[in-house]
């Protein structure tokens, strides 16, 4: 069994990055993206993305320096 750590980005940060990419795609669609459910409109998605980003940064700020690798 290999003990090498993966160098790929995983976890919550990757999920937020993918969510950001989804929002960008939806923004590029312009008027074609008109969901009937208001909770998945662009504006609430951007608000959610910003909250997620803040949460991840808050967590990163609390991790001791010796644990950040």
DSSP file (Angstrom, degrees, kcal/mol; ACC not computed):
  #  RESIDUE AA STRUCTURE BP1 BP2  ACC     N-H-->O    O-->H-N    N-H-->O    O-->H-N    TCO  KAPPA ALPHA  PHI   PSI    X-CA   Y-CA   Z-CA
    1    1 A X              0   0    0      0, 0.0     2,-0.2     0, 0.0     0, 0.0   0.000 360.0 360.0 360.0 132.5    0.0    0.0    0.0
    2    2 A X        -     0   0    0      1,-0.1     0, 0.0     2,-0.1     0, 0.0  -0.551 360.0-162.6 -80.8 141.7    1.4    3.4   -1.0
    3    3 A X        +     0   0    0     -2,-0.2    -1,-0.1     2,-0.1     2,-0.1   0.310  49.7 125.1-103.7   6.9    1.7    6.1    1.7
    4    4 A X        -     0   0    0      1,-0.1     2,-0.3     0, 0.0    -2,-0.1  -0.416  58.3-130.2 -67.1 140.1    2.0    8.9   -0.9
    5    5 A X        -     0   0    0     -2,-0.1     2,-0.1     1,-0.1    -1,-0.1  -0.684  23.7-108.6 -90.2 145.4   -0.5   11.7   -0.4
    6    6 A X        -     0   0    0     -2,-0.3     4,-0.1     1,-0.1    -1,-0.1  -0.459  17.1-155.4 -69.8 142.0   -2.5   12.9   -3.4
    7    7 A X        +     0   0    0     -2,-0.1     2,-0.1     2,-0.1    -1,-0.1   0.424  62.1 106.5 -97.5  -0.1   -1.6   16.3   -4.7
    8    8 A X  S    S-     0   0    0      1,-0.1     2,-0.4     0, 0.0    -2,-0.1  -0.480  81.5-104.7 -78.8 151.7   -5.0   16.9   -6.2
    9    9 A X        +     0   0    0     -2,-0.1     2,-0.3     4,-0.1    -1,-0.1  -0.601  51.7 168.0 -76.0 129.9   -7.4   19.4   -4.5
   10   10 A X        +     0   0    0     -2,-0.4     3,-0.5    -4,-0.1     4,-0.3  -0.870  28.1  27.6-136.2 167.9  -10.1   17.5   -2.7
   11   11 A X  S  > S-     0   0    0     -2,-0.3     4,-1.9     1,-0.2     3,-0.3  -0.421 109.5 -15.0  86.4-153.2  -12.9   18.1   -0.2
   12   12 A X  H  > S+     0   0    0      1,-0.2     4,-2.5     2,-0.2    -1,-0.2   0.858 130.8  55.7 -61.7 -40.4  -14.8   21.2    0.6
   13   13 A X  H  > S+     0   0    0     -3,-0.5     4,-2.1     1,-0.2    -1,-0.2   0.903 108.8  48.6 -61.5 -40.4  -12.5   23.6   -1.3
   14   14 A X  H  > S+     0   0    0     -4,-0.3     4,-2.5    -3,-0.3    -1,-0.2   0.893 109.7  52.6 -65.1 -40.4  -12.9   21.6   -4.5
   15   15 A X  H  X S+     0   0    0     -4,-1.9     4,-2.3     2,-0.2    -2,-0.2   0.908 110.1  47.5 -62.2 -42.2  -16.7   21.5   -4.1
   16   16 A X  H  X S+     0   0    0     -4,-2.5     4,-2.4     2,-0.2    -1,-0.2   0.886 110.6  52.5 -66.8 -38.2  -16.8   25.3   -3.7
   17   17 A X  H  X S+     0   0    0     -4,-2.1     4,-2.0    -5,-0.2    -2,-0.2   0.916 111.5  46.2 -63.0 -42.7  -14.5   25.6   -6.8
   18   18 A X  H  X S+     0   0    0     -4,-2.5     4,-2.1     2,-0.2    -2,-0.2   0.877 111.0  52.6 -66.8 -37.3  -16.9   23.4   -8.8
   19   19 A X  H  X S+     0   0    0     -4,-2.3     4,-2.2     2,-0.2    -2,-0.2   0.896 108.5  50.9 -63.9 -40.8  -19.9   25.4   -7.5
   20   20 A X  H  X S+     0   0    0     -4,-2.4     4,-2.3     2,-0.2    -2,-0.2   0.903 109.0  51.1 -62.4 -42.2  -18.2   28.6   -8.7
   21   21 A X  H  X S+     0   0    0     -4,-2.0     4,-2.2     1,-0.2    -2,-0.2   0.887 108.7  52.0 -63.0 -38.6  -17.7   27.1  -12.1
   22   22 A X  H  X S+     0   0    0     -4,-2.1     4,-2.5     2,-0.2    -2,-0.2   0.924 108.7  50.0 -63.0 -44.4  -21.3   26.1  -12.2
   23   23 A X  H  X S+     0   0    0     -4,-2.2     4,-2.5     1,-0.2    -2,-0.2   0.909 109.7  51.5 -61.2 -42.3  -22.4   29.7  -11.4
   24   24 A X  H  X S+     0   0    0     -4,-2.3     4,-2.0     1,-0.2    -1,-0.2   0.905 109.8  49.8 -61.4 -41.2  -20.1   31.0  -14.1
   25   25 A X  H  X S+     0   0    0     -4,-2.2     4,-1.3     2,-0.2    -2,-0.2   0.919 111.0  48.7 -62.9 -44.1  -21.7   28.6  -16.6
   26   26 A X  H  X S+     0   0    0     -4,-2.5     4,-0.7     1,-0.2     7,-0.3   0.878 109.7  52.4 -64.6 -37.4  -25.2   29.7  -15.6
   27   27 A X  H >< S+     0   0    0     -4,-2.5     3,-0.9     1,-0.2    -1,-0.2   0.885 106.4  53.7 -65.2 -37.8  -24.2   33.3  -15.9
   28   28 A X  H 3< S+     0   0    0     -4,-2.0    -1,-0.2     1,-0.2    -2,-0.2   0.796  99.5  62.6 -66.0 -27.9  -22.9   32.7  -19.5
   29   29 A X  H >< S+     0   0    0     -4,-1.3     3,-1.9     1,-0.2    -1,-0.2   0.758  84.8 178.5 -68.8 -22.7  -26.3   31.1  -20.3
   30   30 A X  G X<  +     0   0    0     -3,-0.9     3,-1.6    -4,-0.7    -1,-0.2  -0.318  64.5   2.4  60.1-130.6  -27.8   34.5  -19.7
   31   31 A X  G 3  S+     0   0    0      1,-0.3    -1,-0.3    -3,-0.1    -2,-0.1   0.597 120.3  75.3 -69.3  -9.5  -31.6   34.6  -20.3
   32   32 A X  G <  S+     0   0    0     -3,-1.9     2,-1.0     1,-0.2    -1,-0.3   0.789  84.8  70.9 -70.2 -25.8  -31.6   30.9  -21.2
   33   33 A X    <   +     0   0    0     -3,-1.6     2,-0.2    -7,-0.3     9,-0.2  -0.790  56.7 143.0 -96.0  99.5  -31.3   30.1  -17.5
   34   34 A X        -     0   0    0     -2,-1.0     7,-0.1     7,-0.1    -1,-0.1  -0.685  29.8-166.2-135.3  78.9  -34.6   31.1  -15.9
   35   35 A X        -     0   0    0     -2,-0.2     6,-0.0     5,-0.2    -2,-0.0  -0.359  21.1-142.0 -69.4 146.9  -35.5   28.6  -13.1
   36   36 A X  S    S+     0   0    0      1,-0.1     2,-0.7    -2,-0.0    -1,-0.1   0.720  88.6  77.7 -78.4 -21.2  -39.0   28.5  -11.8
   37   37 A X  S >  S-     0   0    0      1,-0.1     3,-1.6     3,-0.1    -2,-0.1  -0.816  73.0-155.1 -90.5 114.9  -37.6   27.9   -8.3
   38   38 A X  G >  S+     0   0    0     -2,-0.7     3,-1.4     1,-0.3     6,-0.3   0.728  86.6  69.7 -64.5 -22.8  -36.3   31.2   -7.0
   39   39 A X  G 3  S+     0   0    0      1,-0.3    -1,-0.3     5,-0.1    -3,-0.0   0.688 100.8  46.9 -71.7 -15.8  -33.8   29.5   -4.6
   40   40 A X  G <  S+     0   0    0     -3,-1.6    -1,-0.3     4,-0.1    -2,-0.2   0.142  84.9 118.4-111.7  20.4  -31.7   28.3   -7.6
   41   41 A X  S <> S-     0   0    0     -3,-1.4     4,-1.6     1,-0.1     5,-0.2  -0.366  81.4-100.8 -73.9 166.0  -31.6   31.6   -9.4
   42   42 A X  H  > S+     0   0    0      1,-0.2     4,-2.4    -9,-0.2     5,-0.2   0.906 116.0  55.8 -58.0 -47.7  -28.2   33.2   -9.9
   43   43 A X  H  > S+     0   0    0      1,-0.2     4,-2.1     2,-0.2    -1,-0.2   0.915 109.3  43.9 -58.6 -49.4  -28.4   35.7   -7.1
   44   44 A X  H  > S+     0   0    0     -6,-0.3     4,-2.3     1,-0.2    -1,-0.2   0.853 112.7  54.3 -64.6 -31.7  -29.1   33.2   -4.2
   45   45 A X  H  X S+     0   0    0     -4,-1.6     4,-2.6     2,-0.2    -2,-0.2   0.902 107.9  49.0 -66.8 -39.8  -26.4   30.9   -5.6
   46   46 A X  H  X S+     0   0    0     -4,-2.4     4,-2.4     2,-0.2    -2,-0.2   0.910 110.7  50.7 -65.0 -42.0  -23.9   33.7   -5.5
   47   47 A X  H  X S+     0   0    0     -4,-2.1     4,-2.0    -5,-0.2    -2,-0.2   0.922 111.7  47.7 -60.8 -44.2  -24.8   34.5   -1.9
   48   48 A X  H  X S+     0   0    0     -4,-2.3     4,-2.5     2,-0.2    -2,-0.2   0.916 110.2  51.9 -63.0 -44.0  -24.5   30.8   -1.0
   49   49 A X  H  X S+     0   0    0     -4,-2.6     4,-2.6     1,-0.2    -2,-0.2   0.909 109.4  50.1 -59.4 -42.4  -21.1   30.6   -2.8
   50   50 A X  H  X S+     0   0    0     -4,-2.4     4,-2.2     1,-0.2    -1,-0.2   0.887 110.8  49.3 -64.4 -38.8  -19.9   33.7   -0.8
   51   51 A X  H  X S+     0   0    0     -4,-2.0     4,-2.2     2,-0.2    -2,-0.2   0.901 111.9  48.8 -65.9 -41.0  -21.0   32.1    2.5
   52   52 A X  H  X S+     0   0    0     -4,-2.5     4,-2.4     2,-0.2    -2,-0.2   0.916 110.8  50.0 -64.3 -43.7  -19.2   28.9    1.6
   53   53 A X  H  X S+     0   0    0     -4,-2.6     4,-2.3     1,-0.2    -2,-0.2   0.913 110.9  49.5 -61.8 -43.1  -16.0   30.7    0.7
   54   54 A X  H  X S+     0   0    0     -4,-2.2     4,-2.6     2,-0.2    -1,-0.2   0.895 110.1  51.4 -62.6 -40.3  -16.1   32.7    4.0
   55   55 A X  H  X S+     0   0    0     -4,-2.2     4,-2.3     2,-0.2    -2,-0.2   0.912 110.3  47.8 -64.1 -43.0  -16.7   29.4    5.9
   56   56 A X  H  X S+     0   0    0     -4,-2.4     4,-2.5     2,-0.2    -1,-0.2   0.906 113.2  48.1 -65.4 -40.7  -13.7   27.7    4.3
   57   57 A X  H  X S+     0   0    0     -4,-2.3     4,-2.2     2,-0.2    -2,-0.2   0.903 110.0  52.7 -65.7 -40.6  -11.5   30.8    4.9
   58   58 A X  H  X S+     0   0    0     -4,-2.6     4,-0.9     1,-0.2    -2,-0.2   0.908 111.2  46.9 -60.8 -42.6  -12.7   30.9    8.6
   59   59 A X  H >X S+     0   0    0     -4,-2.3     4,-0.9     1,-0.2     3,-0.8   0.920 110.4  52.1 -64.8 -44.4  -11.7   27.3    9.0
   60   60 A X  H >< S+     0   0    0     -4,-2.5     3,-0.5     1,-0.3    -2,-0.2   0.855 106.1  55.4 -61.4 -34.9   -8.4   27.8    7.3
   61   61 A X  H 3< S+     0   0    0     -4,-2.2    -1,-0.3     1,-0.2    -2,-0.2   0.765 107.6  50.0 -68.5 -24.7   -7.7   30.7    9.7
   62   62 A X  H << S+     0   0    0     -4,-0.9     2,-0.4    -3,-0.8    -1,-0.2   0.586  85.2 100.1 -92.1 -11.5   -8.3   28.4   12.7
   63   63 A X  S << S-     0   0    0     -4,-0.9     5,-0.1    -3,-0.5    -4,-0.0  -0.627  82.3-114.3 -76.6 128.3   -6.0   25.6   11.6
   64   64 A X    >   -     0   0    0     -2,-0.4     3,-2.1     1,-0.1     4,-0.5  -0.266  25.3-112.9 -59.8 148.2   -2.7   25.8   13.5
   65   65 A X  G >  S+     0   0    0      1,-0.3     3,-1.1     2,-0.2     4,-0.1   0.826 115.8  57.4 -53.3 -35.7    0.3   26.5   11.2
   66   66 A X  G 3  S+     0   0    0      1,-0.2    -1,-0.3     2,-0.1     3,-0.2   0.616 106.5  50.5 -74.5  -9.8    1.9   23.1   11.8
   67   67 A X  G <  S+     0   0    0     -3,-2.1    -1,-0.2     1,-0.1    -2,-0.2   0.445  84.1  88.9-101.3  -2.6   -1.3   21.4   10.5
   68   68 A X    <         0   0    0     -3,-1.1    -1,-0.1    -4,-0.5    -2,-0.1   0.490 360.0 360.0 -80.6  -1.0   -1.6   23.4    7.2
   69   69 A X              0   0    0     -3,-0.2    -1,-0.3    -4,-0.1    -2,-0.1   0.420 360.0 360.0 -98.8 360.0    0.5   21.0    5.2
